[in-house]
Amino acid sequence: MLMGGEARVVFVFTAVAAIILLAAFMLALRYRWFTRFRHGFSITLAIGIGGLSIVVAVLYGLWGYSEARRLFLHTLHNALTNVALVVEGQTGSRIRNGSERLARLAAILAAGAPASDIDAERLRKTLTNLQRYDPRLLQIQVTDRAGKLLVTACLKDGEEPLDSTAVGYDLKGKEYISDISYSKIFGRNVFSLGVPIRTAPDAPVLGSLTALYDIQDDLVAMLHAIQIYKSGHDVLVDANGRVLADDDPKHIGRDLSSLTAVRLGLQGNSGWLVEPGPLGTERLYVYRPISNPATANARLWVLLTSIEAQVAFAPIRLLAIQFGAGLAIFLVGAILVALRLSSAIRKPIHEQTRFADAVRQGDLARRVEVVGRDEMAQLADSLNEMVKGLQERDRVKDVFGRYVTKQVSEKILKGQLKLGGERRRVTVLFSDIRNFTTMSETMPPEEVVSLLNDYFSEMVDAVFEQNGVLDKFIGDGMLAVFGSLEEMPDHPRKAALAALRMKALLGKLNAQRAAAGQPALHIGIGIHTAEVIVGNIGSRRRLEYTVVGDGVNTCSRVESLNKNFGTTILVTEDTRTELGDEFECRLMPEAPMKGKTQVLRVFELVGRKAGEPAPS
């Protein structure tokens, strides 16, 4: 069963197109070709669903087209098979009828005188009358038991040579049916029938009765009566590839042995194929072998119907057009579904993107709406939990910053501070409230805590304004360090500015206390620049970021000298040297410091000189 060129082209083209489309689809997904576009996700999804739908539709269409074509050809072949059975049956029936008539005539002849005494003229008239009754008996011959021709009745001038094979069969007591052949005398397709002449089935053979039987009109009538396909051309071909029956009498006797369908049929095959016909146009050939009624050396015949391929496959082409239209509609529907699906997916993604942008800008109160229980809902719930974690982190950071200076807390949270310390030259600031112990003895504990909170809030802000690090609170005292966490070349200047700011803020605080009828606060501030040990000091269970060394003790002693001199801010000579001329400082008398054998020169920090630029 072969496939025509047109069908091969359609199948190959469609299969190649489907493969290319599938390959392009896989490459687009693999390399994400459309991510460069703003709506690349939607385009990828639409192309993915559309492409997959096309491939599935094309493969399904190919299968449907192939099945429709196969069913059409199978139906046509079944119809040809039915016709072949009818031709076999009717041909056999015609031959049997002719053989029975000939057998009856042989019985009549045997009932008369012995063959040697037969009246030849009278017998010829009898045979001629029989031919008039059945004109398909073109020629009748009678021979005796020796095979000698006794009489011949012929409907046309000229006689066919005696079929010696038929006579030989008859004289042996057998009936004979020859293969169909073309008679040049009669111009018809004929075959020979032969029956023995004897008085009884078991009686000796008296002679032979043979007849030349015309089968052409019967075969043509059969084909015409049972046409296989409305526009088909039905042909019966003999074992030599010669036309036995055809709708057009001019084609009878034509040699079709070169046709592939005829060759395959004569080999006992049945099926269909498409190939160029005698006129060069492509035709569909459906073929089937049928039985040859000949008695001896019988070979197959072939029943063949040929249809112009364009006409035969017109319904299939219409189906292909309908399939193409359906494919287009299916593709449009698939793209619409893909766009709708991408929109449904894109909506929560966009909402989560806007949510992420808001969180990035610091809006931790934003939440994503959780709809359903699918993956998008799980992602939304995870994002909400993440923001809750960020809120908790900020809360911890804020609370942590209340106990540990901001710069230190950030480095701790980032894991940038490790156990151990390093030598660093820094400026240490120590402040203390004068006579606070005496003042607190007359105050309830709540008021003491409130006073310290108000006081330290102002003082710590002054330190942070200059990027200082709050080391610790010591009762009513405060220790701050400048230049301990990061490089700060002007840390003495920063400490001096912070001290002056503390003095100014204390004045504001005392004004508020005076308005409330409360006594003023007096503080002392000591500043010293020295090399100390800076680091995360302690154990793995309890750490404290601080500074240790003689410089810290010296700063504390300098601060205590404010009581002796009645000053607010004192700096050591080391700090004074690095401050330069920006600040106005007054040298103080020498005074011994507790725990120190060496006398240090200290200066009162009065303020910044007039005309100096504002601190940055």
C-alpha positions as a printed NumPy array, in Angstrom:
array([[  0.   ,   0.   ,   0.   ],
       [  1.906,   3.01 ,  -1.241],
       [  1.381,   6.71 ,  -0.596],
       [  1.007,   9.289,  -3.377],
       [  3.395,  12.184,  -3.961],
       [  0.907,  14.793,  -2.777],
       [  0.292,  12.976,   0.487],
       [  4.03 ,  12.471,   0.978],
       [  4.647,  16.199,   0.512],
       [  1.885,  17.094,   2.973],
       [  3.122,  14.617,   5.564],
       [  6.801,  15.525,   5.223],
       [  6.132,  19.27 ,   5.265],
       [  3.808,  19.054,   8.261],
       [  6.129,  16.749,  10.192],
       [  9.171,  18.971,   9.532],
       [  7.2  ,  22.084,  10.479],
       [  6.061,  20.438,  13.723],
       [  9.622,  19.376,  14.566],
       [ 11.013,  22.859,  13.84 ],
       [  8.261,  24.457,  15.896],
       [  8.882,  22.103,  18.81 ],
       [ 12.65 ,  22.721,  18.623],
       [ 12.142,  26.502,  18.547],
       [  9.796,  26.233,  21.497],
       [ 12.349,  24.235,  23.518],
       [ 15.148,  26.686,  22.648],
       [ 12.947,  29.636,  23.624],
       [ 12.341,  28.058,  27.012],
       [ 15.97 ,  26.987,  27.421],
       [ 17.507,  30.375,  26.678],
       [ 14.542,  32.543,  27.764],
       [ 14.573,  34.557,  24.553],
       [ 11.8  ,  36.927,  25.578],
       [ 13.085,  37.998,  28.986],
       [ 14.425,  41.172,  27.341],
       [ 10.851,  42.402,  26.888],
       [  8.777,  43.96 ,  29.613],
       [  6.054,  41.347,  29.174],
       [  8.488,  38.572,  28.303],
       [  6.935,  36.161,  30.8  ],
       [  3.506,  36.519,  29.191],
       [  5.004,  36.176,  25.714],
       [  6.946,  33.063,  26.734],
       [  3.871,  31.53 ,  28.336],
       [  1.682,  32.375,  25.338],
       [  4.218,  30.986,  22.876],
       [  4.789,  27.955,  25.086],
       [  1.123,  27.049,  25.356],
       [  0.416,  28.078,  21.765],
       [  3.43 ,  26.196,  20.42 ],
       [  2.661,  23.091,  22.409],
       [ -0.968,  23.301,  21.309],
       [  0.101,  23.618,  17.667],
       [  2.423,  20.626,  17.91 ],
       [ -0.27 ,  18.533,  19.584],
       [ -2.887,  19.721,  17.089],
       [ -0.608,  19.058,  14.117],
       [  0.281,  15.591,  15.337],
       [ -3.356,  14.872,  16.064],
       [ -4.302,  16.303,  12.678],
       [ -1.703,  14.168,  10.927],
       [ -3.043,  11.145,  12.688],
       [ -6.624,  12.129,  11.815],
       [ -5.724,  12.851,   8.195],
       [ -3.828,   9.583,   7.911],
       [ -6.691,   7.649,   9.489],
       [ -9.269,   9.348,   7.242],
       [ -7.154,   8.556,   4.177],
       [ -6.589,   4.985,   5.33 ],
       [-10.3  ,   4.518,   6.078],
       [-11.24 ,   5.935,   2.678],
       [ -8.812,   3.624,   0.865],
       [ -9.774,   0.68 ,   3.049],
       [-13.441,   1.265,   2.247],
       [-12.616,   1.504,  -1.444],
       [-10.592,  -1.69 ,  -1.235],
       [-13.43 ,  -3.475,   0.556],
       [-15.803,  -2.357,  -2.19 ],
       [-13.383,  -3.703,  -4.792],
       [-13.162,  -6.97 ,  -2.878],
       [-16.949,  -7.289,  -2.924],
       [-16.997,  -6.594,  -6.657],
       [-14.238,  -9.157,  -7.166],
       [-16.315, -11.752,  -5.362],
       [-19.302, -10.884,  -7.545],
       [-17.209, -11.102, -10.715],
       [-15.805, -14.459,  -9.596],
       [-19.276, -15.736,  -8.777],
       [-21.002, -14.495, -11.902],
       [-18.161, -15.556, -14.189],
       [-18.222, -18.996, -12.643],
       [-22.017, -19.043, -12.963],
       [-21.854, -18.111, -16.647],
       [-19.285, -20.826, -17.298],
       [-21.236, -23.407, -15.35 ],
       [-24.394, -22.552, -17.284],
       [-22.54 , -22.908, -20.56 ],
       [-20.971, -26.136, -19.425],
       [-24.347, -27.539, -18.32 ],
       [-25.919, -26.664, -21.668],
       [-23.06 , -28.273, -23.479],
       [-23.367, -31.368, -21.256],
       [-27.092, -31.643, -22.048],
       [-26.344, -31.379, -25.75 ],
       [-23.685, -34.062, -25.373],
       [-26.253, -36.321, -23.689],
       [-28.672, -35.767, -26.588],
       [-25.96 , -36.643, -29.072],
       [-25.023, -39.783, -27.13 ],
       [-28.655, -40.927, -27.058],
       [-28.748, -41.057, -30.864],
       [-26.853, -43.219, -33.249],
       [-23.176, -43.981, -32.792],
       [-20.945, -41.105, -33.673],
       [-19.92 , -42.8  , -36.964],
       [-23.55 , -42.888, -38.075],
       [-24.319, -39.242, -37.177],
       [-25.964, -37.198, -39.885],
       [-23.448, -34.355, -40.047],
       [-25.766, -31.942, -41.84 ],
       [-28.58 , -32.56 , -39.449],
       [-26.22 , -32.164, -36.485],
       [-24.878, -28.912, -37.896],
       [-28.427, -27.509, -38.106],
       [-29.067, -28.542, -34.505],
       [-25.924, -26.83 , -33.359],
       [-26.748, -23.738, -35.411],
       [-30.19 , -23.522, -33.801],
       [-28.537, -23.808, -30.413],
       [-26.22 , -20.881, -31.296],
       [-29.209, -18.783, -32.318],
       [-30.712, -19.511, -28.909],
       [-27.442, -18.647, -27.152],
       [-25.283, -16.392, -29.395],
       [-22.434, -16.58 , -26.854],
       [-21.658, -20.024, -28.316],
       [-19.554, -18.67 , -31.161],
       [-18.34 , -22.034, -32.457],
       [-19.312, -25.67 , -31.679],
       [-17.352, -28.755, -32.761],
       [-17.955, -32.52 , -32.456],
       [-15.216, -35.18 , -32.694],
       [-15.415, -38.957, -32.505],
       [-13.668, -41.183, -29.985],
       [-10.543, -41.071, -32.111],
       [-10.427, -37.281, -32.02 ],
       [-11.532, -36.91 , -35.655],
       [-13.557, -33.761, -36.327],
       [-17.07 , -34.714, -37.425],
       [-18.913, -31.37 , -37.632],
       [-18.438, -27.657, -36.914],
       [-21.074, -24.926, -36.439],
       [-19.679, -21.385, -36.587],
       [-21.475, -18.02 , -36.394],
       [-18.865, -16.366, -38.591],
       [-16.96 , -17.293, -41.657],
       [-13.693, -18.813, -40.68 ],
       [-13.12 , -21.244, -37.876],
       [-10.881, -21.223, -34.835],
       [ -8.408, -24.095, -34.815],
       [ -9.64 , -27.092, -32.876],
       [ -8.635, -26.927, -29.196],
       [ -6.735, -30.181, -28.978],
       [ -6.318, -29.828, -25.209],
       [-10.074, -29.704, -24.757],
       [-10.55 , -32.77 , -26.979],
       [ -7.85 , -34.607, -25.032],
       [ -9.572, -33.863, -21.731],
       [-12.962, -34.905, -23.082],
       [-11.775, -38.203, -24.508],
       [-10.414, -39.023, -21.067],
       [-13.877, -38.377, -19.591],
       [-13.102, -34.935, -18.117],
       [-14.703, -31.533, -18.605],
       [-12.363, -28.779, -19.769],
       [-12.417, -25.006, -19.34 ],
       [ -9.663, -23.042, -21.036],
       [ -8.21 , -19.711, -20.058],
       [ -9.779, -16.652, -21.681],
       [ -8.048, -15.467, -24.817],
       [ -8.723, -12.97 , -27.555],
       [-10.105, -14.39 , -30.779],
       [ -8.902, -12.523, -33.849],
       [-11.616, -14.142, -35.995],
       [-14.466, -13.076, -33.758],
       [-12.754,  -9.993, -32.235],
       [-13.985, -11.068, -28.831],
       [-12.637, -12.452, -25.531],
       [-13.51 , -16.147, -25.563],
       [-12.696, -19.396, -23.798],
       [-13.19 , -23.027, -24.751],
       [-15.595, -25.461, -23.056],
       [-15.25 , -29.174, -23.571],
       [-17.413, -32.12 , -22.395],
       [-17.145, -35.837, -23.193],
       [-19.955, -37.539, -25.168],
       [-21.176, -40.751, -23.533],
       [-24.461, -42.426, -22.732],
       [-23.917, -42.525, -18.958],
       [-21.403, -41.109, -16.454],
       [-19.617, -44.445, -16.27 ],
       [-20.122, -45.396, -19.94 ],
       [-17.295, -45.35 , -22.452],
       [-16.522, -42.025, -24.104],
       [-17.977, -41.837, -27.621],
       [-16.448, -38.493, -28.551],
       [-15.917, -34.851, -27.621],
       [-18.153, -31.794, -27.765],
       [-16.278, -28.446, -27.593],
       [-17.55 , -24.887, -27.84 ],
       [-15.99 , -21.439, -28.13 ],
       [-17.786, -19.309, -25.542],
       [-18.044, -15.487, -25.729],
       [-17.519, -14.001, -22.236],
       [-16.79 , -10.388, -23.157],
       [-20.296,  -8.881, -22.898],
       [-20.925, -10.66 , -19.595],
       [-17.74 ,  -9.273, -18.058],
       [-18.385,  -5.734, -19.314],
       [-21.981,  -5.876, -18.107],
       [-20.861,  -7.048, -14.698],
       [-18.366,  -4.211, -14.32 ],
       [-20.86 ,  -1.661, -15.555],
       [-23.599,  -2.884, -13.213],
       [-21.431,  -2.84 , -10.102],
       [-19.357,   0.321, -10.484],
       [-16.923,   0.666,  -7.582],
       [-16.508,   4.452,  -7.517],
       [-18.68 ,   7.028,  -9.231],
       [-15.814,   8.575, -11.205],
       [-13.645,   5.457, -11.208],
       [-12.528,   3.406, -14.183],
       [-12.964,  -0.348, -13.592],
       [-10.859,  -2.855, -15.518],
       [-10.525,  -6.64 , -15.466],
       [ -7.058,  -7.819, -16.496],
       [ -6.054, -11.364, -17.405],
       [ -2.951, -13.264, -16.315],
       [ -0.891, -11.625, -19.063],
       [ -1.854,  -8.086, -18.107],
       [ -4.287,  -7.788, -21.026],
       [ -7.662,  -6.048, -20.587],
       [-10.52 ,  -8.534, -20.495],
       [-13.287,  -6.077, -19.669],
       [-13.505,  -2.304, -19.732],
       [-16.232,   0.297, -19.869],
       [-14.733,   1.471, -23.162],
       [-14.716,  -1.366, -25.76 ],
       [-11.731,   0.272, -27.466],
       [ -9.584,  -0.589, -24.435],
       [-10.341,  -4.326, -24.532],
       [ -7.204,  -6.232, -25.328],
       [ -4.965,  -3.367, -24.231],
       [ -1.725,  -4.365, -22.475],
       [ -1.52 ,  -2.981, -18.887],
       [  1.218,  -5.27 , -17.659],
       [  3.525,  -2.27 , -17.12 ],
       [  1.347,  -0.861, -14.352],
       [  2.707,  -1.508, -10.864],
       [ -0.776,  -2.283,  -9.564],
       [ -1.234,  -4.988, -12.237],
       [  2.153,  -6.556, -11.494],
       [  1.442,  -6.605,  -7.742],
       [ -2.023,  -8.044,  -8.312],
       [ -0.709, -10.846, -10.531],
       [  1.693, -11.709,  -7.691],
       [ -1.3  , -12.272,  -5.419],
       [ -1.177,  -8.925,  -3.594],
       [ -4.055,  -6.553,  -2.996],
       [ -4.088,  -2.932,  -1.912],
       [ -3.738,   0.539,  -3.347],
       [ -1.112,   2.939,  -4.618],
       [ -0.777,   6.286,  -6.341],
       [  1.348,   6.656,  -9.444],
       [  1.238,   8.425, -12.819],
       [ -1.239,   6.887, -15.225],
       [ -0.839,   6.274, -18.975],
       [ -1.654,   9.923, -19.708],
       [  0.843,  11.212, -17.137],
       [ -1.741,  12.374, -14.576],
       [ -1.443,  10.985, -11.062],
       [ -4.053,   8.329, -10.385],
       [ -5.126,   6.189,  -7.467],
       [ -5.088,   2.464,  -8.263],
       [ -6.952,  -0.019,  -6.08 ],
       [ -6.302,  -3.638,  -7.072],
       [ -7.19 ,  -7.18 ,  -6.055],
       [ -6.454, -10.58 ,  -7.588],
       [ -9.419, -12.821,  -8.443],
       [ -9.694, -16.498,  -9.342],
       [ -9.364, -17.632, -12.948],
       [-12.136, -20.13 , -13.9  ],
       [ -9.835, -22.048, -16.267],
       [ -9.506, -25.805, -15.616],
       [ -5.831, -26.198, -16.533],
       [ -2.838, -23.961, -15.825],
       [ -5.11 , -21.348, -14.223],
       [ -3.393, -18.083, -13.328],
       [ -4.788, -15.143, -11.427],
       [ -6.708, -12.265, -12.935],
       [ -6.641,  -8.728, -11.511],
       [ -9.623,  -6.497, -10.863],
       [ -8.475,  -2.909, -10.973],
       [-10.145,   0.46 , -10.474],
       [ -8.31 ,   3.692, -11.219],
       [ -9.407,   7.168, -10.113],
       [ -7.792,  10.502, -10.8  ],
       [ -5.947,  11.324,  -7.55 ],
       [ -7.305,  14.862,  -7.314],
       [-10.866,  13.56 ,  -7.61 ],
       [-10.315,  10.616,  -5.294],
       [ -8.764,  12.651,  -2.518],
       [-10.983,  15.725,  -2.887],
       [-12.915,  14.817,   0.302],
       [ -9.608,  14.279,   2.107],
       [ -8.334,  17.655,   0.916],
       [-11.55 ,  19.225,   2.131],
       [-10.907,  17.541,   5.453],
       [ -7.371,  18.995,   5.415],
       [ -8.789,  22.483,   4.754],
       [-11.264,  22.023,   7.574],
       [ -8.436,  20.807,   9.747],
       [ -6.391,  23.913,   8.873],
       [ -9.325,  26.169,   9.742],
       [ -9.87 ,  24.249,  12.968],
       [ -6.159,  24.497,  13.73 ],
       [ -6.268,  28.273,  13.244],
       [ -9.287,  28.559,  15.549],
       [ -7.613,  26.238,  18.034],
       [ -4.431,  28.309,  17.894],
       [ -6.311,  31.556,  18.508],
       [ -8.112,  29.92 ,  21.403],
       [ -4.843,  28.555,  22.788],
       [ -3.221,  31.997,  22.602],
       [ -6.23 ,  33.603,  24.304],
       [ -6.101,  30.958,  27.021],
       [ -2.341,  31.492,  27.356],
       [ -2.79 ,  35.262,  27.655],
       [ -5.554,  34.807,  30.199],
       [ -3.437,  32.306,  32.102],
       [ -0.395,  34.581,  32.001],
       [ -2.56 ,  37.439,  33.237],
       [ -3.831,  35.289,  36.079],
       [ -0.244,  34.372,  36.989],
       [  1.142,  37.854,  36.343],
       [ -1.367,  39.579,  38.644],
       [ -0.114,  38.008,  41.905],
       [  3.473,  38.333,  40.674],
       [  3.   ,  42.057,  40.04 ],
       [  1.331,  42.426,  43.413],
       [  4.272,  40.684,  45.074],
       [  6.709,  42.836,  43.064],
       [  4.992,  46.008,  44.275],
       [  5.074,  44.575,  47.763],
       [  8.833,  43.891,  47.463],
       [  9.421,  47.466,  46.216],
       [  7.493,  48.853,  49.179],
       [  9.498,  46.709,  51.596],
       [ 12.724,  47.799,  49.918],
       [ 11.702,  51.401,  50.552],
       [ 11.172,  50.592,  54.224],
       [  7.401,  50.016,  54.388],
       [  7.325,  46.996,  56.666],
       [  3.632,  47.449,  57.44 ],
       [  2.683,  46.266,  53.926],
       [  1.207,  42.783,  53.528],
       [  0.41 ,  40.592,  50.508],
       [ -3.127,  39.283,  50.251],
       [ -3.135,  35.502,  50.568],
       [ -5.742,  33.923,  48.263],
       [ -6.2  ,  30.156,  48.198],
       [ -3.669,  27.494,  49.072],
       [ -1.637,  27.114,  45.879],
       [  2.035,  27.952,  45.277],
       [  1.293,  31.665,  44.845],
       [ -0.569,  31.694,  48.135],
       [  2.325,  29.881,  49.804],
       [  4.763,  32.423,  48.342],
       [  2.598,  35.31 ,  49.556],
       [  2.424,  33.779,  53.015],
       [  6.227,  33.335,  53.021],
       [  6.71 ,  36.979,  52.02 ],
       [  4.431,  38.096,  54.824],
       [  6.389,  35.969,  57.251],
       [  9.618,  37.448,  55.893],
       [  8.37 ,  40.993,  56.529],
       [  7.328,  39.998,  60.01 ],
       [ 10.881,  38.762,  60.505],
       [ 12.239,  42.071,  59.197],
       [  9.959,  43.943,  61.577],
       [ 11.157,  41.766,  64.411],
       [ 14.76 ,  42.335,  63.361],
       [ 14.247,  46.1  ,  63.316],
       [ 12.518,  45.945,  66.672],
       [ 15.41 ,  43.928,  68.076],
       [ 17.849,  46.324,  66.466],
       [ 15.999,  49.31 ,  67.928],
       [ 15.804,  47.752,  71.381],
       [ 19.378,  46.525,  71.12 ],
       [ 20.44 ,  50.039,  70.149],
       [ 19.   ,  51.341,  73.358],
       [ 21.459,  49.189,  75.296],
       [ 24.384,  49.197,  72.862],
       [ 25.449,  52.133,  70.796],
       [ 24.042,  52.164,  67.253],
       [ 27.335,  51.716,  65.45 ],
       [ 28.3  ,  48.77 ,  67.63 ],
       [ 24.885,  47.114,  67.367],
       [ 24.938,  47.287,  63.583],
       [ 28.37 ,  45.689,  63.423],
       [ 27.326,  43.012,  65.904],
       [ 24.186,  42.215,  63.898],
       [ 26.306,  41.986,  60.76 ],
       [ 28.77 ,  39.687,  62.512],
       [ 31.677,  42.075,  61.938],
       [ 32.858,  42.155,  65.559],
       [ 34.836,  39.233,  66.866],
       [ 36.271,  38.312,  70.242],
       [ 39.519,  40.191,  70.905],
       [ 40.899,  43.711,  70.649],
       [ 43.448,  45.946,  68.952],
       [ 45.54 ,  48.987,  69.812],
       [ 44.1  ,  52.199,  68.456],
       [ 44.697,  55.919,  69.15 ],
       [ 41.346,  57.392,  70.144],
       [ 39.877,  60.29 ,  72.073],
       [ 38.013,  59.384,  75.241],
       [ 35.254,  61.568,  76.729],
       [ 34.054,  61.086,  80.289],
       [ 31.241,  63.09 ,  81.888],
       [ 29.706,  63.111,  85.352],
       [ 26.94 ,  64.976,  87.201],
       [ 28.219,  67.074,  90.141],
       [ 26.863,  66.2  ,  93.592],
       [ 24.382,  63.744,  92.085],
       [ 24.614,  61.419,  95.073],
       [ 23.53 ,  64.169,  97.452],
       [ 20.737,  65.235,  95.072],
       [ 19.375,  61.718,  94.616],
       [ 19.155,  61.097,  98.347],
       [ 16.273,  63.56 ,  98.584],
       [ 14.444,  62.249,  95.465],
       [ 12.206,  59.209,  95.021],
       [ 13.772,  56.462,  92.868],
       [ 11.289,  57.085,  90.083],
       [ 12.299,  60.733,  89.808],
       [ 15.969,  59.757,  89.825],
       [ 15.434,  57.387,  86.9  ],
       [ 13.361,  59.977,  85.029],
       [ 16.041,  62.636,  85.605],
       [ 18.805,  60.367,  84.326],
       [ 16.744,  59.363,  81.249],
       [ 16.117,  62.997,  80.328],
       [ 19.743,  63.906,  80.935],
       [ 21.329,  60.976,  79.09 ],
       [ 18.947,  61.368,  76.125],
       [ 20.378,  64.812,  75.464],
       [ 23.992,  63.89 ,  76.179],
       [ 23.961,  60.726,  74.038],
       [ 22.463,  62.653,  71.095],
       [ 25.376,  65.083,  71.296],
       [ 27.864,  62.189,  71.144],
       [ 26.068,  60.523,  68.212],
       [ 25.93 ,  63.788,  66.281],
       [ 29.724,  63.617,  66.059],
       [ 29.81 ,  59.862,  65.276],
       [ 31.047,  59.002,  68.745],
       [ 30.542,  55.6  ,  70.304],
       [ 28.774,  55.343,  73.635],
       [ 30.882,  52.933,  75.615],
       [ 28.863,  52.683,  78.835],
       [ 26.9  ,  54.425,  81.549],
       [ 28.587,  54.425,  84.946],
       [ 25.923,  55.498,  87.398],
       [ 25.383,  59.17 ,  86.593],
       [ 28.521,  59.16 ,  84.479],
       [ 28.968,  58.393,  80.783],
       [ 31.99 ,  57.15 ,  78.828],
       [ 32.174,  57.863,  75.086],
       [ 34.935,  57.133,  72.554],
       [ 35.73 ,  58.78 ,  69.201],
       [ 37.663,  56.91 ,  66.507],
       [ 37.294,  53.411,  67.921],
       [ 35.073,  51.753,  65.287],
       [ 36.34 ,  53.303,  62.078],
       [ 39.051,  55.577,  60.839],
       [ 38.419,  59.114,  62.134],
       [ 41.483,  61.354,  61.658],
       [ 39.881,  64.312,  63.519],
       [ 38.563,  62.365,  66.512],
       [ 39.888,  64.986,  69.041],
       [ 37.92 ,  67.68 ,  67.212],
       [ 34.794,  65.481,  67.189],
       [ 35.11 ,  64.919,  70.919],
       [ 35.534,  68.664,  71.566],
       [ 32.456,  69.52 ,  69.479],
       [ 30.45 ,  66.837,  71.286],
       [ 31.5  ,  68.253,  74.681],
       [ 30.509,  71.803,  73.722],
       [ 27.181,  70.466,  72.414],
       [ 26.63 ,  68.626,  75.704],
       [ 27.244,  71.861,  77.598],
       [ 24.722,  73.691,  75.406],
       [ 22.082,  70.96 ,  75.778],
       [ 22.586,  70.987,  79.523],
       [ 21.748,  74.688,  79.499],
       [ 18.478,  73.932,  77.68 ],
       [ 17.671,  71.132,  80.124],
       [ 18.366,  73.397,  83.135],
       [ 16.064,  76.045,  81.685],
       [ 13.26 ,  73.465,  81.559],
       [ 14.013,  72.365,  85.112],
       [ 14.048,  75.951,  86.354],
       [ 10.635,  76.49 ,  84.798],
       [  9.453,  73.415,  86.675],
       [ 10.958,  74.658,  89.955],
       [ 13.691,  72.037,  89.972],
       [ 17.372,  72.63 ,  90.805],
       [ 19.928,  72.965,  87.998],
       [ 22.359,  70.226,  87.081],
       [ 26.109,  70.734,  86.87 ],
       [ 28.408,  68.367,  85.014],
       [ 32.078,  67.856,  84.453],
       [ 33.577,  66.593,  81.177],
       [ 37.08 ,  65.254,  80.702],
       [ 38.687,  64.595,  77.29 ],
       [ 41.929,  62.729,  76.674],
       [ 43.62 ,  61.43 ,  73.517],
       [ 45.737,  58.322,  73.935],
       [ 46.453,  54.837,  72.654],
       [ 44.118,  52.233,  74.193],
       [ 42.929,  48.676,  73.598],
       [ 39.662,  48.684,  71.591],
       [ 37.65 ,  45.528,  70.985],
       [ 34.978,  43.002,  71.785],
       [ 36.128,  41.92 ,  75.201],
       [ 34.643,  39.254,  77.443],
       [ 33.639,  35.609,  77.113],
       [ 31.62 ,  33.685,  74.526],
       [ 28.572,  34.038,  76.783],
       [ 28.975,  37.695,  77.654],
       [ 30.744,  40.242,  75.477],
       [ 31.189,  43.972,  75.776],
       [ 32.594,  46.288,  73.146],
       [ 34.715,  48.73 ,  75.132],
       [ 38.074,  50.444,  75.518],
       [ 40.579,  49.624,  78.242],
       [ 43.909,  51.096,  79.155],
       [ 45.589,  53.872,  81.101],
       [ 44.096,  56.476,  78.783],
       [ 40.599,  55.693,  80.093],
       [ 41.705,  56.093,  83.71 ],
       [ 43.491,  59.353,  82.862],
       [ 40.319,  60.72 ,  81.256],
       [ 38.349,  59.916,  84.408],
       [ 40.93 ,  61.711,  86.562],
       [ 40.866,  64.748,  84.251],
       [ 37.097,  64.934,  84.569],
       [ 37.338,  64.948,  88.379],
       [ 39.633,  68.015,  88.267],
       [ 36.632,  70.089,  87.199],
       [ 35.611,  70.109,  90.876],
       [ 38.901,  71.751,  91.86 ],
       [ 38.883,  74.364,  89.119],
       [ 35.128,  74.99 ,  88.968],
       [ 35.153,  74.313,  85.238],
       [ 32.91 ,  72.219,  82.938],
       [ 35.214,  70.886,  80.198],
       [ 38.872,  69.95 ,  80.628],
       [ 41.161,  68.488,  77.958],
       [ 44.655,  67.069,  78.286],
       [ 47.7  ,  68.495,  76.526],
       [ 47.679,  65.588,  74.071],
       [ 44.154,  66.516,  72.977],
       [ 44.892,  70.246,  72.991],
       [ 47.852,  69.749,  70.672],
       [ 45.719,  67.956,  68.049],
       [ 42.85 ,  70.478,  68.255],
       [ 44.962,  73.196,  66.684],
       [ 43.699,  76.801,  66.643],
       [ 40.025,  76.137,  66.001],
       [ 39.139,  76.109,  69.701],
       [ 39.858,  78.563,  72.527],
       [ 41.58 ,  76.763,  75.409],
       [ 42.859,  78.108,  78.743],
       [ 45.771,  76.531,  80.54 ],
       [ 44.921,  75.464,  84.076],
       [ 47.284,  75.386,  87.073],
       [ 49.103,  72.177,  87.771],
       [ 47.203,  69.86 ,  90.018],
       [ 48.038,  66.335,  91.115],
       [ 45.687,  63.552,  89.982],
       [ 44.747,  60.621,  92.111],
       [ 46.785,  57.515,  91.221],
       [ 49.123,  59.487,  88.989],
       [ 52.736,  60.319,  89.858],
       [ 53.27 ,  62.433,  86.771],
       [ 51.632,  65.846,  86.653],
       [ 49.64 ,  66.412,  83.436],
       [ 48.936,  69.771,  81.915],
       [ 45.211,  70.309,  81.394],
       [ 43.268,  73.016,  79.597],
       [ 39.745,  74.321,  79.951],
       [ 37.839,  74.078,  76.671],
       [ 36.085,  77.431,  76.517],
       [ 34.581,  77.2  ,  73.049],
       [ 35.213,  77.615,  69.362],
       [ 36.969,  80.763,  68.232],
       [ 34.88 ,  83.424,  66.514],
       [ 34.847,  83.158,  62.723],
       [ 35.498,  79.402,  62.668],
       [ 33.222,  77.44 ,  60.29 ],
       [ 30.357,  75.506,  61.767],
       [ 31.126,  71.904,  62.601],
       [ 30.165,  69.367,  59.971]])
